[in-house]
Amino acid sequence: MKKCKVSSVIKYIILLILAFVYLVPVIMMLLGSVKDPAQALQFDLSWPKAFHFENYQYVIENGNILRGYLNSATITFSATALTIIFGAFAGIIISRRSDKTGTALYYYFIFGLTMTLQTASTFALLKVLNLYGSRFAVISIYIGMRMPFTIMSFSSFIKGIPREIDEAAMIDGCKPFGMITQVLMPILKPITVANIVITAISCWNDFMIPLFYLGSGKKWTVTLAVYNFFGMFSRNWNYVFAVLTLTVLPIVIMFLFLQKYIVSGMTAGAIKG
């Protein structure tokens, strides 16, 4: 018993040390965002001599952050919503099919997990379709990139739900569309929320795709706004820390509120798959 307690204490200590290591950059960023330029340039965990909350006001007024927020929110919400809708329907239908077509479709989408974005060919395709530089182009790319994982996770989760539920719903007069939306989707809440969080974080934090496929600065996302702001104020790290804090804040808040669904959804999908 004593050995088990000692082992548990050692594990907790190690985890606390690792947590502190990961939190150091976050704490440095938060403290640096309210320091003056000279103190922020020291890159340490010292307490601010005076709190300069006006840094955030300056960043909002001069960094095009609000416009970046709007563009990021539009792209992230659209890509996440469409990915979840298409992925859920495809995953449910594929998992409920017991023929070769369902199996072939499942492995087809699984194969998509191994594929990477082909920048040159995607650029050429968007040019031919006259979509280059539009938000729709970026949204479509995000949907295509996230669809394989979303379908796989929904398909793995739905396999653990008895088919008798489908049969009972059909006996009660429920049509296929209603059965998916009214019967199965409420059961799929854990994996749905998990995919929402993962997809939203992936889209919100992405830098390369908006950089390559959004031509106009008016359509730039918040990550590109930060990049542009850093280029102008690379010596004023108090402003850089402030803009970084504003950038990660929405995702951190969403993750803190929904993290339990990520764990439950992904573990359940792994076990039932």
C-alpha positions in Angstrom: 0.0 0.0 0.0 2.8 2.4 0.9 4.6 1.7 -2.4 1.4 2.5 -4.3 0.9 5.8 -2.4 4.5 6.8 -3.0 4.2 5.9 -6.7 1.0 8.0 -7.0 2.7 10.9 -5.3 5.6 10.7 -7.6 3.3 10.6 -10.6 1.4 13.7 -9.4 4.6 15.6 -8.9 5.8 14.7 -12.4 2.5 15.8 -13.9 2.6 19.1 -11.9 6.1 19.8 -13.2 5.0 19.1 -16.8 1.9 21.2 -16.4 4.0 24.1 -15.1 6.4 23.7 -18.0 3.5 24.0 -20.4 2.0 26.9 -18.6 5.2 29.0 -18.4 4.8 30.5 -22.0 1.1 31.2 -21.3 1.8 33.0 -18.0 4.7 34.9 -19.7 2.3 36.0 -22.4 -0.4 37.1 -20.0 2.0 39.0 -17.8 3.8 40.5 -20.8 0.6 41.8 -22.3 0.1 44.3 -19.4 3.8 45.4 -19.0 5.6 48.3 -20.5 7.8 47.7 -23.6 11.1 47.6 -21.6 9.8 45.1 -19.0 8.1 42.9 -21.6 11.3 42.7 -23.6 12.9 40.8 -20.7 10.8 37.6 -21.4 10.5 36.6 -17.8 7.8 35.8 -15.2 8.3 38.9 -13.2 5.3 40.8 -11.9 4.5 44.0 -13.9 5.7 47.2 -12.2 2.4 48.8 -13.4 -0.5 47.2 -15.2 -0.9 48.7 -18.7 -4.3 47.5 -19.8 -4.2 50.2 -22.5 -2.1 47.8 -24.5 -5.2 45.9 -25.4 -7.0 49.1 -26.4 -4.1 50.0 -28.7 -4.0 46.5 -30.2 -7.7 46.6 -31.0 -7.6 50.1 -32.5 -4.4 49.5 -34.6 -4.1 45.8 -35.3 -7.3 45.1 -37.3 -8.1 42.5 -34.8 -11.8 43.0 -34.8 -11.9 42.5 -38.6 -9.7 39.4 -38.2 -12.1 38.1 -35.5 -15.1 38.5 -37.8 -13.3 36.8 -40.7 -12.1 33.9 -38.5 -15.5 33.5 -36.9 -17.2 33.4 -40.3 -14.8 30.8 -41.8 -14.5 28.7 -38.6 -18.2 28.6 -37.9 -19.1 27.7 -41.5 -16.4 25.1 -41.9 -17.1 23.5 -38.6 -20.9 23.4 -39.1 -20.7 21.9 -42.6 -18.0 19.4 -41.6 -20.1 18.2 -38.7 -23.3 18.0 -40.8 -21.7 16.1 -43.7 -19.5 14.0 -41.5 -22.2 12.9 -39.2 -24.6 11.9 -42.0 -21.9 10.1 -43.9 -20.5 8.4 -40.8 -24.0 7.2 -39.8 -24.9 5.9 -43.2 -21.6 4.2 -43.8 -21.6 2.5 -40.4 -25.2 1.3 -40.8 -24.5 -0.3 -44.2 -23.3 -3.9 -44.0 -22.5 -4.4 -47.7 -19.3 -4.0 -49.6 -20.1 -0.4 -50.7 -20.2 0.8 -47.1 -16.9 -0.9 -46.3 -15.3 0.5 -49.4 -16.5 4.0 -48.6 -15.2 3.7 -45.1 -11.7 2.8 -46.2 -11.9 5.4 -48.9 -12.3 8.1 -46.3 -9.8 6.5 -44.0 -7.3 6.7 -46.8 -7.9 10.4 -46.8 -6.2 10.7 -43.4 -2.9 9.9 -45.1 -3.2 12.6 -47.8 -1.7 16.0 -47.5 -2.8 19.3 -49.1 -1.3 19.7 -52.5 -0.8 23.5 -52.6 0.0 23.9 -56.3 -2.8 21.7 -57.6 -5.3 23.2 -55.2 -4.3 26.7 -56.3 -4.7 25.8 -59.9 -8.1 24.3 -59.3 -9.4 27.3 -57.4 -8.1 29.5 -60.2 -10.0 27.4 -62.8 -13.2 27.6 -60.7 -12.7 31.3 -60.1 -12.8 30.8 -56.4 -9.3 31.9 -55.5 -9.3 34.6 -52.8 -12.7 33.9 -51.5 -13.8 32.7 -48.1 -15.7 29.9 -49.7 -12.5 28.5 -51.1 -10.8 28.4 -47.6 -14.0 26.9 -46.1 -14.1 24.2 -48.7 -10.5 23.3 -48.1 -11.1 23.0 -44.4 -14.1 20.8 -45.0 -12.1 18.5 -47.3 -9.2 18.2 -44.8 -11.4 17.5 -41.7 -13.9 15.2 -43.4 -11.9 11.9 -43.2 -11.3 12.2 -39.4 -14.9 13.3 -38.7 -16.4 10.5 -40.7 -14.1 7.9 -39.1 -15.0 9.1 -35.5 -18.7 9.2 -36.1 -18.7 5.8 -37.8 -16.7 4.3 -35.0 -19.0 5.8 -32.3 -22.3 4.8 -34.1 -21.2 1.1 -34.3 -21.7 0.9 -30.5 -25.3 2.0 -30.8 -27.7 -1.0 -31.2 -29.5 -1.2 -34.6 -32.7 -2.0 -32.6 -33.0 1.8 -32.0 -33.2 2.4 -35.7 -35.8 -0.4 -36.2 -37.9 0.9 -33.3 -37.8 4.4 -34.8 -38.9 3.2 -38.2 -41.7 1.1 -36.7 -43.0 4.3 -35.0 -43.1 6.0 -38.4 -39.9 7.9 -38.3 -38.3 8.5 -41.7 -34.6 8.1 -42.4 -33.8 11.9 -42.1 -35.9 12.2 -38.9 -34.3 9.1 -37.5 -30.8 10.6 -37.9 -31.7 14.1 -36.7 -34.1 13.3 -33.9 -33.0 9.8 -32.7 -29.3 9.2 -33.4 -27.8 12.7 -33.2 -28.9 13.3 -29.6 -27.1 10.0 -28.7 -24.0 11.2 -30.6 -23.7 14.4 -28.5 -20.2 13.5 -27.0 -18.6 12.7 -30.3 -20.3 15.7 -32.0 -19.0 18.2 -29.4 -15.6 16.6 -29.6 -15.5 17.1 -33.4 -16.8 20.6 -33.1 -14.0 21.6 -30.7 -11.2 19.8 -32.7 -12.4 21.2 -36.0 -12.9 24.8 -34.6 -9.5 24.8 -33.0 -7.9 23.6 -36.2 -9.6 26.2 -38.4 -9.2 29.1 -36.0 -5.5 28.5 -35.4 -4.5 27.7 -39.0 -2.1 30.1 -40.7 -0.9 28.6 -44.0 -4.2 28.1 -45.8 -5.6 31.6 -45.3 -2.1 33.0 -46.3 -2.1 31.0 -49.5 -5.7 31.2 -50.6 -7.0 34.6 -49.2 -5.8 37.3 -51.5 -7.3 40.4 -50.0 -6.2 41.8 -46.7 -9.8 42.6 -45.8 -10.5 38.9 -45.7 -7.5 38.0 -43.5 -8.2 35.9 -40.5 -7.0 36.7 -37.0 -3.8 34.7 -37.4 -2.8 36.7 -40.4 -3.7 39.9 -38.6 -1.3 38.8 -35.8 1.4 38.1 -38.3 1.0 41.5 -39.9 0.8 43.2 -36.5 4.0 41.4 -35.4 5.8 42.6 -38.5 4.9 46.2 -37.6 5.6 46.0 -33.9 8.2 43.3 -33.5 10.1 45.4 -30.9 7.0 46.2 -28.8 6.5 42.8 -27.3 3.9 44.2 -24.9 1.6 44.7 -27.9 2.6 41.4 -29.4 1.7 39.6 -26.1 -1.6 41.5 -26.0 -2.6 40.5 -29.5 -1.6 36.9 -28.9 -3.8 36.8 -25.8 -6.8 38.2 -27.7 -6.2 35.6 -30.4 -6.2 32.5 -28.2 -8.8 33.7 -25.8 -11.9 32.4 -27.6 -10.5 29.0 -28.3 -9.3 28.6 -24.7 -12.7 29.5 -23.3 -14.4 27.1 -25.6 -12.0 24.3 -24.7 -12.4 24.9 -21.0 -16.2 24.6 -21.2 -16.2 21.6 -23.5 -13.1 19.6 -22.6 -15.1 16.9 -20.8 -16.9 16.1 -24.0 -13.6 15.8 -25.9 -12.4 13.1 -23.6 -15.6 11.2 -23.3 -16.3 11.4 -27.1 -12.9 10.3 -28.3 -12.5 7.5 -25.7 -15.9 6.1 -26.4 -15.3 6.2 -30.1 -12.0 4.4 -29.7 -13.5 1.7 -27.6 -16.6 1.2 -29.7 -14.7 1.2 -33.0 
